[in-house]
Amino acid sequence: MHEASLIRDLMQKIDALATDERAQRIVAVCVWLGALSHMSADHFREHFERASRGTIADGAVLNIVVSTDSSDPNAQSLLLRSIEVET
């Protein structure tokens, strides 16, 4: 399933960054959804909330940017733009 793989990869990146930053908690996450990622902002939010439950990112505020450019080289991707941590 494409969405599950994208979310799993995203959560691994968030965990790695949180470890690097010695974070106690992830306060906010900013992601970019490619036009061909097959996810709306609401759909992504549901997946993220489920995947982050019980993790360092549980309850993080989401900032979701949705691209409409299907010719973008990352059009099928979900990109992590930034995280805000609490140390």
NORGI-V379685 format. One record per backbone hydrogen bond with DSSP energy under -0.5 kcal/mol. CO is the residue of the C=O (numbers start at 1). NH is the residue of the N-H. If there is no record, write none. Layout:
co=CO nh=NH
co=CO nh=NH
//
This chain:
co=1 nh=5
co=2 nh=6
co=3 nh=7
co=4 nh=8
co=5 nh=9
co=6 nh=10
co=7 nh=11
co=8 nh=12
co=9 nh=13
co=10 nh=14
co=11 nh=15
co=12 nh=16
co=13 nh=17
co=14 nh=18
co=15 nh=19
co=16 nh=20
co=17 nh=21
co=18 nh=23
co=19 nh=22
co=25 nh=27
co=25 nh=86
co=27 nh=61
co=28 nh=84
co=29 nh=31
co=29 nh=63
co=30 nh=81
co=30 nh=82
co=31 nh=65
co=32 nh=34
co=32 nh=79
co=33 nh=67
co=34 nh=37
co=40 nh=44
co=41 nh=45
co=42 nh=46
co=43 nh=47
co=44 nh=48
co=45 nh=49
co=46 nh=50
co=47 nh=51
co=48 nh=52
co=49 nh=53
co=52 nh=55
co=55 nh=58
co=56 nh=26
co=57 nh=60
co=61 nh=29
co=62 nh=64
co=63 nh=31
co=63 nh=65
co=64 nh=66
co=65 nh=33
co=65 nh=67
co=68 nh=70
co=69 nh=72
co=72 nh=75
co=74 nh=77
co=75 nh=36
co=77 nh=34
co=79 nh=32
co=79 nh=81
co=82 nh=30
co=84 nh=27
co=84 nh=28
co=86 nh=24
co=86 nh=25
//
